[in-house]
Amino acid sequence: MDRLTLSSSHEVRTEAPVCRKLLCIVSKKKTDKPKVPTTPILPAVAPPSAKLLARWDPSLRTYDPLALLARAMEGRVPALASVKYERMAASSFGFFRGAAPIMAADLALTPHSGIVNQICGDAHVQNLGAYAGPDGRLIFDINDFDETIRAPFEWDVKRMTTSILLAGRQACFKHTGCASAASIFLATYCNLMREFSRMPVLEVARYQVHRLAASAPISRALRKAKRQTPDLTVESLTEPGKPGRIFKSQPPLLRRVTGTERAEVLASLDTYLPSLLPERRHFFAQYRPVDVAFKVVGTGSVGLRDYCVYMEGNGPGDPLFLQVKEEVPSCYTPYVTPSPSQAAHEGQRVVEGQRAMQLQSDPLLGWTTCDGRSYLVRQLHDHKATVDVTRLSLEGLIQYALVCGEMLARGHARSGNARDLAAYFAKAKPFKKAMLTYALAYADQTEKDWKAMLKAGKPKA
């Protein structure tokens, strides 16, 4: 069994009404440095006292949450601070997406299970999506691992549950509907984890979710992903130039990169190559770079350096787009001591966490270093698509929450020990109630923090 070493050198040894129809299915199957919390996370909670996991007490905060966000922007591109603010200001859910550093600090203040697992770290409903696997078939899975680290498994569960509630609120669903979707997620997660605990290890490793085609939100995303080809990306991101196609200029979201900056990005592809499997190095070596651009992506990642490289293989009709994305330490790093096996290179940390949790990963997933910074490398827009949860019906949100439960359970079972996880919530009802109670309180807290950010106003560049 793993154990979690805390930042203070202490150790913790690891040992709402619901949609009836869907529940039946589930049961079957540089400024002043802001103060950062330095106190250790609280002791582990034994299963009989799982209700303590429900506790959220904002009075425990010894820090200004908005100051934590400001600190997270340090080292990023200052001119993009306003872009991040605008995306977070759009809604409480948008704020939540960009506020992982706040939730990481808050989770460290609350009791935890003590069961350490590889976690996604930023588990929320918009961080699942479709992409092309190594064999070209479309895959739907968790697809953002910037914050991945080894930490208490329920931190992912709490964040995903909260995101379902906030997404439902943004869509103006009633409390009972939002709680139903969140409860479906929790029931699915617990039920499937119990199944995993009884399965052979290799069956868990290659377990596939077969519900995708039957889920309307996922089915639509897969159809969209099928159309999202590199040829379409050529049309949307590039234009004719000399001697070939070049990236469009769409500041501040997309700008061409030239000179020394371009040369450094292209040179980093040499150090990226060894991170690929040998047979994939062979295929990648047959592509040549054509142009480089700086691209703004996501919400939490805004301000980090993110490049896209346009490449061609067997002529202009064989385009390839690579994303070279800066990676910084996980926002959970101050609150847990990384395991000895964790990579020192932040891009490698993300890749290894992603490969551990995903059934199949991008065949060109790797890492590199550029100008002394760590980067993740992967394909850009290769049959990728997500579900816009804010446009789902309540039934659609409930269907999607069910799939989220399956995906997160599979990721945790692949990268951890399903028997330990299932044993912790052998009686699932108290665990599910604790997770939902926490998420309801934290969704309210997120809305308060969002309003506080709006009141404080846009940060100065």
N, C-alpha and C positions, 0 to 999 in steps of 0.2 A: 504494500500500500504506500502511496506517495505521502509525503508530508510537506507542509507549506512553511517555509521559513519567512518570518516577517522582517520588516525593515528595522525593527528595534532589537533584532537578534533573538527575540522570543520564537518559540516553535509551537506549531499546532499540528498534532498528529492527525493524520487523516483516517480515519475509520469510516353567484349570479344566475339567474335562470339561464338555461342552455337550450339550444335548438335540439329538440328530442330526436328528430330524424337523423341528424348528423352525429349525435352522441351515440346512437345505436350503431352507426357505421364504425365509429371509433372503437367502441367496446369490442367490436369483432376484430377487427384487424389490430525699443528700450525705454521703458518707463520704470517707475519704482517696482521692485520685485514684489508681487503680491504674495501674501502668506500662503504657503502650501501645507496641507495637513501632513504632519510627520508622525503622529501617534500611530501605534500599530493597529491593524484591524482586530476586531474583537474575537474572543475565543470561539471555537467551533461549537455548533449546536447539535446535540444528539437528536436522533429521529423523534423520540417521544416529545421533545420540546420544539418541534419544527415550527410551531406557531411563532417563535421568536424571530424567525426569518421574515415575518410580516412587518416587523417594526420599521417605521421610518419616522425619525424625529429631527426636524430641521434645526432645532435648538442646539443640536450637537455640532453644527457647522462652526468651525473656528476660522473660516475663510470667506472671502467675498467670491461667490461663484463667477461673477463677471470678470473679476481680476484673474481667475484661473483661465478664462477664455483669452484674456489679453496676453497672459504669459504663453499660452499655447501658440500664439501668433508670432512670438519672438523667433527670429531667424528665417521667417517666411518673407515673401515678396511684399513689402509694405503697401505698394500701390493697389494690391488686391484685397486689402482689408475691407474696403467698402463693398466689394462684390460678395465676400463672405457674410457681411452684415445683412445685406439685402436678401440673401437667400435664407438666412436664419430668421429674419424679421417677417418673412411672408406668412408664417403660421407657427403655432406652437409645435407642430410636428416638424416643420423645417428647422426650428430652433433645436429640437431634440436631436435631429440628425447631426447637427454641428456641435452639440454640447457633450460629446462622449467624455471629455476631460472632467466635466462637472460630475457626471454620473459615476465615473471611476472613483473620484474622491468621496462621493456620498456612499457608494457601496462599501468602501473601506471603513465606514463608521458604523456599519450595521453587523449584527451576528451573521455567521456564515456556516456552511456545512462542514468545511474543512476538507472536503473531497476535491482534490486538485485534478484538473483536466485541461487539455488544450481547449481554449475557448476562442470563438471568433473575435470576441472583444467588442465588436460593434454590431451585434445581432439586432437588426430591425427589419421591418417588412420590405423596405426598399433595397436591402442588400442581398436579395436573392434575384437571380436572373438566368437567362438562357445564354448559352455560348456553344461553340463547336468543340467537340472533343477530339482526341487524337485520330479517331477513325472517321471524322467528318460528321458524325451524327450529332444531333442537337441534344444538349444536356441542360437540365434545369437544376440549380443548386445554389447554395450560399456562394457568393462570388466576391466578397470584399473582406480582406483579412488584414488590413493595415494595423489593427490593434491587437492581433492575435498574440496570446501568451498563455502560460500555464497559471491558472487561478481557479478559485472555487467555481464549480460548474454552473451553479444557479445564478451567477452574475449574468451569464448569457440568457438564461430563462427569464430573469427579471427584466432585462432590457427588451427582449422580444415581446414579452407580454405588455409592457408599457407602450411599446410602439404600436401594437394592435389597437389599444385603447385610444391613443392619440390620433391614429389614422381614422378610426371610426368617428371620433369627435369632429375632426376636420370635415368629414363627409356629412356631418349633422345628423348622425344616427343617435337614437336615444340611448340612455345609460344601459338599459337592459340589453339592447342589441350589441353594444360594444362589449359588455361583460360576457355575453354569449360567445362572441368570436374569440375572446381571450380564453374563456373556459374550454372551448373546443381545442385550441392550441395546447393548453396544459394537459387535457385528457389524452390527446394524441401522443404528446411527448412521453407521458408516463406509461401508457399502454404499450407503445412500441419499444420503449426501453426494457420493459419486462420481457417482451418477446426476444429482444436481442440477448438478454441475460441467459436465455435457454438455448440459444443457437450456437453451432460450431463457430469458432473464431473466424475462419475463412469465409463462412457464409455471411457473417456480419460485414466483413471487409468488402464484399462484392454485392451487398444488398442493393437492389434497385427499387425505387418507388414507382409502382405501376399505376398510380392514381392520376398521373399527370394529364393524360389525354382526356380523362373524364372531368377534369376541373376546368370550368369555362375560363377563368382568369389565366390559368397556365396555358391552356390551349391557344388562346389569343396571343400570348407572349411568344409561344413557339412559332406560330404562323408569322408573326412580325420578324422574329429572328431569322427565319428561313429566307426572308427578303433582304435582310441586312448583310449584303455581300461586300467584299472589298471593292468591287466595281462601283457599287452605290456610294461607298465612301470616297472613291476617286471623284465622283461628280459633286459630292457635297462639300468636300474639304479642299479640293485643288482646282486649278484653272490652267489653261495653256500658258506656257512661258518659254524661255530660251535656256537650254536646248529642248527641254521636255516640260512636263507638267510641274507646277510649283504650288505650294500651299497658298490659299487665299489669305488676304489680310482682313481680319475681323476683330480689331482691338476692342477691349482688352482680352477677349476670350480666345483669340487665335492670332498669332503673329509669326511671321517667318523669322528664322534664326540664321544669322550669317557670321562670317569671320571666325574669331577665336571660339566663341560659344558653340558654333556649329561643329568646328573641328573637335572640340572636347567631347561633345555628345557622340560623334561618330567614332572617336577613338575608344570610347567606353564600350562599344560593341565588341571589341577584341577581348576585353576582360569578362564580358557577358558570356561569350561562347563556351568556356569550360563549365558553366553552370547547367548547360543542356546535356541531355543524354547523347552519347556518341553518334547514334544514327540520325538524331535531329540536327546535330552540328553539321553533318554532311549536307542536308537539305538547305539549312539556313545559309551556308557558305555560297550557295548558288544565286543568292540575291545581292543586288548592289544598291547602295543608298542613292536616292535622287534628290531629296529635299528634307529639311528639318524645320519644325515649328514648335513654338511654346503654346500649350493649350491649357485652359482652365477647366477643371473637371470637379464634379461632386459638390458637396457642401463642407464636410469636415476637412477635406483635402485642399480646399481653396487656400492659396498662398504658398503651397509647396511647389517646388519646381517640377513641372510635368511637360515632357517633350513627346512629340510624335515624329517618327521617322518614316518617310514614304520610300519604299523600296520596290524594285522590279526584278523579277526572276527571268522567265523566258519571254522577255520583251514587255512592252507596255500593257499587253493583255494579261499579265500575270502580276498584279499589284499585291503588295504586302504592307500593312501599316503596323508599326511597333509603337507601343507606349512605353516610355522610359520615365518612371514616376518616382520622385523622391520619397524615401521612407525615413521616418524619425522614430525614436523610441515609442513603444506603446504607451498610451496614456495611463495604463495600469502599472507601469514600471515602478513608480515611487511607492507603491503599496504592497508589492510582493517581491521577494528576492528571486530573480530568475533561476531556473534549474541549471545545473552545471552543463547540461547538454544544449542549452539555448545558444544559438549562433550570435556572435558579437556583431556581425554585419546585419543591419536592420532589414535590408532586402532579403537576405537569406533567411532571417527569422520569419518573415512573411511567407516566403515560398514554402518553407518546411511546415509551417502551421497549416497552410492551404492544402498542401499535398496530403497531410495527415487527415484532414477533415473531409476533403472532397473525394467522391468516388473516382472521378476523372478530372484532370486539370488541363488547362491550355497547354498544348504540346510545346509551345515556345516560352513557357513560364521560366523565368530565371532572374538573376540579379547581377548588378555591376556597381562600379564606383566611378563617379565623375566629379572632378574638382573637389575631392576629399569628402564627398557626400555619398550616402548609400542610396541605391535605386533598385526598384523592382522593374523587371522588363516582362511585357506580355503583349499579345496581339490587341490591337485597337479595333473595335467594331466588327470583329469577325463573327457574324451571325449572332450578335449580342442584342438582347432586349430584356426589359424589365416590365413588371406589372405596375401600372399607375394605380396604387391602392386608393387614392383620393377620388377616383372615378368609378369605383366598384359599387354595386348594390350591396345591401346588407347580406344577402345570400352569397354574393360573390366574395365578400370579405370573410365570411365564415368558411367557405370552401378554401380560400387562400390560407386562412389561419391553420386549417387542418394540414395542408401541405407544409407550412412553416414548421409545424410540430414534428412532422416526419423528417424533414431535412435536418433540423437541429438535433433531434435524437440520433439520427444516423451519424452525423458529424461527431457528436460526443462519444458514441459507442465505438466508432472507428479509431478515434484518437485516445481513448481511455479504456476503462474497464466497465462494461455494461453491468456486470454482476454487482460491483460496488455501488454503482449509481442506482440500480433497481432496488438493491437492499436498503438504501437510505430512505427511499419512500415506498417501502413495502406496503404500508397503508397510505395510499396515494392521496386520500381525501384531505388530511391535514396539510400536506405539502402543497397541493393545488390551491387550497384556501389561502395559505400563507403567501404564495406567489401572487395571487389575484389581489389580495388585500394590499400588499406592498405596491403593486403596479398601479392600483387605483389612487393610492396616496401620492405616488411619485408622478403620475400623470398630472395631478393637481399641482404638485410642486413645480413641474416643468412649465405649466401655464403661468404660474406666478413669476418664475425666473424670466420667461419670455417677455412678460409685461414689464418687468424691471429693466430688461435690455432696451425695450422700445422707449421707455421713459428716459433712460440714460442717453439715448440718441446715438447716431452714427459716430464711430471712432474717427479721430483725426488721422489723416494719412501720414 
